Amino acid sequence: MESTVSIDHEKWLQLRRKGIGGSDAAAVCGLSRWKTPLTVYLEKIGEIPSNQPDNEYMYWGRVLEEVVAREFEKRTHLKVRRVNHVIYHKVHKFMIANIDRKIANENALLECKTASQFHEDEWKDGKIPQEYLLQVHHYLAVTGFSRAYIAALIGGHTFIIQKIDRDPEIIDYLIKIESEFWHMVETRTPPAIDGSDESTRLLNLLYPHAVEDSIELDNTLNATIEERNRLAEKIKELERLKNEKENLIKYALKEHETGKTNKYIVSWKNISSIRLDTKALKKDHQEIYQEYAKPVEYRRLMIKEMKGNE
């Protein structure tokens, strides 16, 4: 164990880079809505910062953690205490845990959560978001505890408590996946790029500017390019078909705003919005346009088939 009582934020981030924490578990498994394995990999090797910019949601999550813990005590009559240490797995030292609370006189931990009311359905009927389920099982793997409790305040008005018993199959799965992932970190072997928005964002972040030169690419990339081109054509055709169906619906509505079938309600409403006419602004008020015009730089991927001796 390593104390976290007096360390600053930067030291804490350095500790996180030494291993896989509970909040990394779902992403490492490819089951997170917020991060990909590639994101976590780049954080661990120091290519991108591992700290997210603080926001109101994160701030109130920290502030309300103590409130959630106290309410858990009140409703369950179980006592909890803080654990101001980073805990390391006895065998797999790269697996680390910084748990919210330890249940007194019980081989169990407490994880405190807050969530928006828009995510209320994710907690209904005993459900637990998979990111949190994997997070607490990661903690159970590291600590050796028998069970975990999750206390969640949803939308500021709904309080949920769930007990999660230790599942050896999930823990074995996590140890296997996380071991393989940490080997990639140690050998600097990045996870595969996927089609997620997160991978796109990371590539744009890592390689924001093109150098004016040319390289020889591996010819095996031809198959990837050709598959991309086939998909692009398929997307075009699907867009055309979608537009055709939408036009048929519009024609059925004609001048009417709303229509109903025995199954659906459809509408084709008038939408009013104000848009800046940049062409007119540039023409009539050149100085103002130049003062507020902001150049935007980005990289555009273009593919063409070579002809002749190109």
C-alpha angles and dihedrals in degrees: 000000000000123000119242096185100103105018120115126232095265092052089050090053090051089053090051091054090058093071151347116293132197094263088055096052100087093043092051088053091050091244102110126108091206108041139029127215087254091058092053092045092054090047092052094050091046098246093125130020115267094208117087118216108268116253138176093267092054092043095053091043089061094043094049096045091088091046091052092047092051092048090050089055091048095051100040101031087228119134120226134193135194120256107210095189140090105236122211126206110254093233107016100051093183089068107088135176136198102183124196097227143350118225108238116241091003133092091238145096136218126225115196120209139178123196140179119256086244087071095049093110090061089067100042123119094012095307121149123197107255092235090061094042090056091042094057092043088053087054091047089051092052098041099036090227120155099227146002134214124212117202113190132184107206120199091341092283111060121070119197130185122191128181117213118195119210111271111201092198093056091045093050088050092051093048091051095047095042092047090053091046094049090051087057090052092049094047094040091239107149122218117252119283112246136190097261123126087240092060090048091050092048094050090050089048095048097043107027097149129049120222112222098245139091133237135194111250125209110267090229085076088073090080091052091049093049092049089049090052092050090050091048090054091047091051090051091052092047091049089051091050092047091051090049092055091046091051090052089053091048091049090052090052095044108168094348118107098211137024136180137210123185087270111026143042113212128186137189103190134179110253120197122198138160117235129182113246097220094179092057091043091052091048099045102030108028095163094052091046092052091047094056102029110113121197114229120203125197140147120252122203113222127177128192132167115248119245126207113320098352 
